[in-house]
Amino acid sequence: MKLKILGAAHTVTGSKHLVTTRIGNKILLDCGLYQGKSELPSLNLNFTFDPKTIDAVILSHAHVDHSGLLPKLAKEGFKGQVYATPATYDLCEVMLMDSAHIQEHDLMHVNKRRVKRHEEEIEPLYSAEDVTQILSQFVKVPYHQVVELDDNTSFTFTDAGHILGSAAVHIDEKDGKGGVVKLTFTGDVGRPFDKILPAPEVFRQADYIISESTYGDRLHPNYGNTEEMLFDIIQKTCVEQKGNVVIPAFSLDRTQELIYALDRMKNAGKIPHIKVFIDSPLSVHTTEIMRKHAELFNAEILDYMKRTDGEPFIFNDIHYVVEVNDSKELSASKEPCVIISASGMAEAGRIKHHIKNNITDKRNTILLVGYCTPDSLGGRLKAGNKSVKIFGDFYDVQARIESLESYSAHADYEEMVSYLKCQQADKVKTVFLVHGDEEAMLHYKIILERAGFKDVKMPVLEEEFQL
């Protein structure tokens, strides 16, 4: 078995790894889109391999930095199957189509300017038709079901606890000498005390592990007082100051966790009649998918659902907004409210309009609840910039900027080491660190070596290994 790192090398985006089996079959682990404002998105333009040669894709989860180039793969000739959990398929159905529509919309404006300059128009990476094609190639695989890829190679999924349907991938290949080579790809690892999803599952002993390292140098704040802090922010802003709380939140997991927290506050009578708007079509769709897959929830939320109305994402004051005109009306409203909208880094979508409309008023609060790259609007607000550029104009930051780090869906380094405690470290030949920046990987490498893992590598793009 050979492993080649084709993405997420020394960066937290573009997950993509090629496994070549003993008999020459090529299996792609994830096919993610590079995101961000640096030079990384240029890597989306061309694959460094021929998509026609790929026999199968095994997808860890639906986030676009892991799934977002699948339609381009089909567009360029991939005819194989994409293996994913049922929930991952349902999420990809809406998230990949959303990605296609965003590309088409963004390029419409770019191409208008290019035409005026007599320049050639730019094509999107893929279209809605390409999304439909790749979705027809999906095969839904439940957790723990063994899938035979060829006469020597099989794989199973275990729950990674990161988002709905997320999975670690475990590939077993007969080595031709009576033994088996065992490779595990963690995908993105979730947290052990998530409010909605179960903790990441233990898994069989591996010879090799491809591990994410997003928070390899960070520890999350304690979950304990997070909801109390959320309550205090809403109370001070909406009740005392008659202002708005504007929350950029990723459409999947983060938005639902916030809604669930607000639902519990409402049921406990902690917060008065304050309207909550979920202003993102993608968030509306992903919340519906979450409701559809309640069988994947943890025991705590299932018990809560039994004791209440069974609807953790619906309460009297919540309003799901899909139509553009309804979204625009929010800016004209004078009634204090909570607005949760995508994207989580405040880089695109309706959230930028809401921040623009609320940022110059001292009564309002912009609440950041997840990771933001330094060059994103969310990152600049988090860094304390006194003025920020939105839609080409500068705005003074008068609103209060708050941050709640513990809503992250990624495990920190202590939680990741705890996840790997199911392994006998001295039996793992190599751990390959991916999906992390340089500083995070270096720190996590030291932590893993202290935990007994004897060979921890930080592969670079296009680096290949014989397993």
Stockholm file with secondary structure:
# STOCKHOLM 1.0

chainA/1-467         MKLKILGAAHTVTGSKHLVTTRIGNKILLDCGLYQGKSELPSLNLNFTFDPKTIDAVILSHAHVDHSGLLPKLAKEGFKGQVYATPATYDLCEVMLMDSAHIQEHDLMHVNKRRVKRHEEEIEPLYSAEDVTQILSQFVKVPYHQVVELDDNTSFTFTDAGHILGSAAVHIDEKDGKGGVVKLTFTGDVGRPFDKILPAPEVFRQADYIISESTYGDRLHPNYGNTEEMLFDIIQKTCVEQKGNVVIPAFSLDRTQELIYALDRMKNAGKIPHIKVFIDSPLSVHTTEIMRKHAELFNAEILDYMKRTDGEPFIFNDIHYVVEVNDSKELSASKEPCVIISASGMAEAGRIKHHIKNNITDKRNTILLVGYCTPDSLGGRLKAGNKSVKIFGDFYDVQARIESLESYSAHADYEEMVSYLKCQQADKVKTVFLVHGDEEAMLHYKIILERAGFKDVKMPVLEEEFQL
#=GR chainA/1-467 SS CEEEECSCSSSSSCCCEEEECTTSCEEEECCCCCCSSSSGGGGGSCCSSCGGGCCEEECCCCCHHHHTTHHHHHHTTCCSEEEECHHHHHHHHHHHHHHHHHHHHHHHHHHHHHHHTTCCCCCCSCCHHHHHHHHTTEEECCTTCCEECSSSEEEEEEECSSSTTCEEEEEEEECSSSCEEEEEECCSCCCTTCSSSCCCCCCCCCSEEEEECTBTTCCCCCSTTHHHHHHHHHIIIIIISCCCEEEECCTTTHHHHHHHHHHHHHHTTCSCSCEEEEECHHHHHHHHHHHHTGGGSCHHHHHHHHHSCSCTTCCTTEEEECSHHHHHHHHHCCSCEEEEESCTTSSSSHHHHHHHHHTTCTTCEEEECSCCCTTSHHHHHHTTCSEEEETTEEEECCSEEEECGGGCSSCBHHHHHHHGGGSCGGGCCEEEEESSCHHHHHHHHHHHHHTTCSCEECCCTTCEEEC
#=GC SS_cons         CEEEECSCSSSSSCCCEEEECTTSCEEEECCCCCCSSSSGGGGGSCCSSCGGGCCEEECCCCCHHHHTTHHHHHHTTCCSEEEECHHHHHHHHHHHHHHHHHHHHHHHHHHHHHHHTTCCCCCCSCCHHHHHHHHTTEEECCTTCCEECSSSEEEEEEECSSSTTCEEEEEEEECSSSCEEEEEECCSCCCTTCSSSCCCCCCCCCSEEEEECTBTTCCCCCSTTHHHHHHHHHIIIIIISCCCEEEECCTTTHHHHHHHHHHHHHHTTCSCSCEEEEECHHHHHHHHHHHHTGGGSCHHHHHHHHHSCSCTTCCTTEEEECSHHHHHHHHHCCSCEEEEESCTTSSSSHHHHHHHHHTTCTTCEEEECSCCCTTSHHHHHHTTCSEEEETTEEEECCSEEEECGGGCSSCBHHHHHHHGGGSCGGGCCEEEEESSCHHHHHHHHHHHHHTTCSCEECCCTTCEEEC
//
